[in-house]
Structure formats: C-alpha cells, structure tokens
C-alpha cells in the first residue's frame, strides 16, 4: 500500500481491517464522533451498540476468550473511558487480548480539565498490558498495529489507546504498515536442559499430576496436555481458567482445583509426588495455604511470563516458554524413555477418587437445588454449547459441577471475579460463535449489574440464554456470613424484585420461570429455540452453599463438607 | 535489607516513569533514588536504587523486564560498578566561626564553595552516596538550609 491522504479516523479503520477486525462493541460520544462518522462508511465492520461501556469491554473480552483473537471496543472520553476500567482489568487478570480505543479531548486542551477529559493514560496504565496515547496522526497506523501485536504476543492482555479528537480529524499522507516493529523478545522455546530435567522428573514420578490453566488454552495446547496425561498416566486438574483443557469426562480428568474445587482434584494434588503446573499462576483461590500446597511434590512450572515463575509457590523446576512448545518437547523426550508400569497403583487411586468422590446432583427438592439445575442444563446442551458464567455461587456451582468437554467452551471472570461480566460477555461469545448455543449461568445479583444489555441483545438479535439461579441473595457473601460470621446476614438480601420474566418481556426478550426441577430442561429447550434472547428464571434453595469449601488460606485436604 | 541498584534501559515514551515507579509503589517498596538520562540512541536510561531482599529484588527485575517499553534491566553489582552522586547545599546565614568551619569541612571532603552571599554559602559536593551522606550529617540541620541531590548515577565496570 502506498501513502494515501486520509484522516486519522479513516486510518483507524484501515488499520483495524488490516488486523481482520469485523466486530466492534461500543458507545459513541462527543470525543469519538469523527471515528463514528468514518464508521458510517465501513460496511465491513459490524458495530454493536451496547448500553454501558463496561458491557462493551466485557463483550470484547468474551469475543476474545471464545476465539483467541482480539476483541475490540470503542468509547468516548471521560466517563465513557472510565466505565471501561472494570472490564479492562477483568481482561488483564485473565490474560485476554482486548483492544480498547477511547476518544479523548483534543491535544491542545489536555490537562486543563476540559469537558469529559480524564487522564486515561494514567488511569489505564496499571490495568492494561500496555497503553498508548496518540499525539499525532502520523503515529496512528503504527500504534494501532503495535497495540494488536502487544495484546496477542506472549502472555496476552488488554491494550488501551487514547485517541484525541484532533488526531481523529487531522489529515496526513498515511500508510498502514504491513509489519510492526515489536521490540520485546518473547522466549517461546524452553531451555532443552530444563526439558531434560522435566522429563526425568515426570518419568521417575510415582504419582504425577498435571495442573493446567488458562495459559494452555491461549497457547492452544489442550491436545498436548491430554497426550502427556495419557502417556504418563497422570490425572489432570485445572484452574477455573483451565476448564475445558481436557474433556472433563475423560478418565484422567479430576476437575477444578481449589477453594471450590472437586475433592478428587484437591486430594490428588495433596498426594502427588510431582506436580506439573502449566499456564497457571497458582492463585490463592487454587492453592489454599501455600505451605501445605502439594507438600509432598516436586513442582515443575511452565509459563510464558517470567514474573509468574515462583511468584506464589515454591517451584523446583521453572520452565520459561510457550505451553504448547514446552509440552511438545516434554512429550518428545518421554517418547524416548523406557516405559515403566509404575503408575498403575496411582491410576487405581485416581479411578477410585473419581468414582467415590463424584459430586451428587440428583436432588428432587423444590425450590430446586442448584446442583440439580446444572444437571438439567447439561442434559439439554451438547458439547458445542458455550457456558458463560457470572460471579459468585452460580459461578462456583458451574465450575464444580458442569462437565466441560472443549477448550474455550467455559468462559468466566477468574482473577478479578467481576459480577456483571457474564451476560455482556455472552454477547461477545455469541457474536464470535453464532453457530453455538451460548448459555449464561447467572445469579440474580450478578445479572442485575449489567441487565441493561437486554436492550442490546434484543436490538441486535443476539440470541443468548441466561439461566438465573435466583436465590434473592448475594449468595457467596451470604455463604461466608453463614459459615464464618455466625449467620449474621448483613447487606445481602436482594428482596423480591425484579420479576425476571417481566423484565425480559419489557425488553422484548423471551422470559419464563422454572419452579420445579422437571420444568428446567423443557423450558431451556424452548428458550434455545424461541428465536430471541431469553431469560429462564430458576428459583433455587436460598440456603444452599457451595460445598465442599476450603476456607481462605486453609489446606486443600481439609475442606468444609457440610 | 540490602540496597539494590538497577540500570533500566527503556523507550523514551509518555508514562514510562510512572510505569516504573508504580511497579514499586504497588509492592510497597520505596525508591531511594531515581535518575534519568537520555542515551545517544534516544533511549532513556533510568537508574533506580531501593531496598529489598533477594527474592523481592529478583521479582522486581522480572516485573520491570516484562513492561512493554522496557528493553533491558541490568542488576548492578556495587563491587563491579562505579556510582556517583552530586549534591548542592545551601547554608543558613552563618557567623564567621561557622563559615570557616564549613569551608574547611567542604574542602576536606573534596567539595567546592560556589557562592558566598552575605555569609550564606552554596556548596557543591560529589562522590559516593555514603560520602555525601556523611558530609551532610556532619554539617547538620543547624548549618544547612537546603539540600538538592542528584540521586545516584552509576555505570557498570563490565567492558562488553
């Protein structure tokens, strides 16, 4: 492409199209009108007008998590841009490549407290992988491309671009660069000596366990995890972000680890002699008391981010590198080893744990037990359906009980634990994967934090289904108050409003209520087929807790059971 | 806790100092000194000194190395580097006895009296951080009105 005279706004779209962007979530405003004016002439770009900028960020994040490709959102300056922050930090904590672009007041007035001016360079700086302000239109093409490169290279993460209005309207002879000069050197290939050591440790292990996280999904290394698990006879436990790395009905899959993890997963990690952590950050919610975490094990940790290695737990063998390449190298190394029959006792133990500690879901009570709700949802959805969750009890019930079969098919706010994430994220997921059923497992508290997006899904015919686990409480806080604060339920009762069926209908969505366990599956089938966005309100037992539970800072092998 | 010295090579772009300093703030580490200079290449070299144990120092090295505008983080070994600091000192209005005491002390310390206006001296000192600390302590708050210090600049003795 040769130099062409164009405005900054036009160049922005040329750069976005060069990145393959087709969908953008956002809301315009005064400082973004020139960009939206240029959007008017871009028939290839689909713009989804959300009803809150936070939702635009979550939708872009959902899009990224469902596809592995960057999700894009637009806002205006000031409040539009600050409304992004929760969504951007959510993406940062879970390493999701979101590219957010905000209008800004013209360069000439920056720092003067002009109308809708916010110091976004400073505000976004600690909550993004990187952020930019574009001072001059000639910088724009390279910065946009660099933003995408940064968001997707190495450990992915969100990038914010502050785009002053004068840059949007000024003209220059511009060219979208084919290549971007990215100076960071990301070490993808692991050190061969580290791989030799890892192979030796894994081959010599009597009771190996693989602990896989979101990094495996971002690296598209799920198949390698399953191959290695089968070669070693090693069970696989996952973090919340790692759900779907291994089909959870696989005989070696023990489910999620941690505070609300499966008993079998927590016990396996407590009993193992070698723990291979890959693409995980050993979060406090996964490890419990680090002094007792995998205390009998040598720990190998593979991560692409050097900061994560040894950050939270002692690591005997840190391996800096890409998850896929590192696992592939370990697999090659193990192929050259003589196989021993040493793990059969361990495999028996794993099989027994899987069977004996399988969680119970077949409750018949009314109001319905949440475990039963998950069972009913699973009975309706096929393995291509994508589950999105809100945050709190509903999320942990989904994480604990739902059997996910594929990577990128369980989408949840992990690190930041953002209530209000699920519903708008599900919009992005559905836009990215229209062929899949997209179902949000929501709580009534979380859903109301971004329920205005009902307008967006109805207007844009984004046919997502929200199953509201309705207990009329901020349930996870209530659970902590019940367990650790002598049942002093303070500030957690949400009352009897709204009527979620009427709320759905007010927006022109489909709404119904399933009050008995037997009603859930047929009504969910109807919701999926109704040709509209849908809400299924499911009153659940308000006294039910997410169990087992390892109290914060407790030992994984000492959970609260009842 | 040991004093650590990092020499950080980074792009000279808006926000880079904030990016560095907030990494320390967030981990509740006080930076003892920051100096910045622009290299002939146009890149900025930031010299940081702070206190941390071995584990935290290594963690901070990685945190900085990860930051997008940062190109290289060199951990400076005090044994294998040369460090200097400059200080400009302004005294209070001194009587004759104090004045001569200060002049003598400054000269002994290798410093220079730059100005004397009505028995208020402006003095230049340079040398190691410890050397300057020692002189400032010796002069004390009865003598000194104002102290401006450059923070440490340092360079490693490595030849390649």
Interface residues (C-beta under 8 A of the other chain):
Chain A: X121 X122 X125 X126 X129 X130 X131 X133 X135 X150 X183 X184 X305 X306 X307 X309 X311
Chain B: X11 X14 X15 X18 X19 X22 X26 X59 X62 X63 X65 X66 X68 X69 X71
